[in-house]
Amino acid sequence: MKLAAKLVATALLGTIPTFVLADPKPRSAKPAPPQLIASIYAGNTDIWAEGCNGGIYYSSNQQARAWCGENSDSLGAGEWKIDPQGRVCHQLSWYWPGDNRAGKSLGEETCIAHVVDRWGTVWRSWPNDPQWWPLAGKHSGIKKYSGMKKGYKFHSNVKEARSRLGL
């Protein structure tokens, strides 16, 4: 169970980017439209900047897969959705090597808030974090979808971990 808690903590804390400076919530910000958020996340991997050398893939069919290089025999699998407030929510079950079969632990649902400022920049904030991080914007000078990489970047890693776990 300690490994499961470590994986969940690593996953949650590892998602906070450190390569971009955070700001308070923009004054002009409004909830991001769900269809805009879906276009940013679906089919992309959110790279976790710290703590695990991994990330979470958001498939276009609402499936989510997570993997950390530091715990390469383990993986997270679950679903993601976007609520009407523009929050991306995912809940993962974490799998790790056990004695005779894989251990499994259901993680808590995590929801990442999103807003759009008057210039069209999309910002996101993690639970219990007062800071807002720029994600995407036409006029903000931010690389398109900062922290996101097109496609399923850790597919082969997840596939190998699944095989080792007998899943």
Order of alpha helices (4+ residues) and beta strands (2+ residues): alpha-beta-alpha-beta-beta-beta-beta-beta-beta-beta-beta-beta-beta-alpha
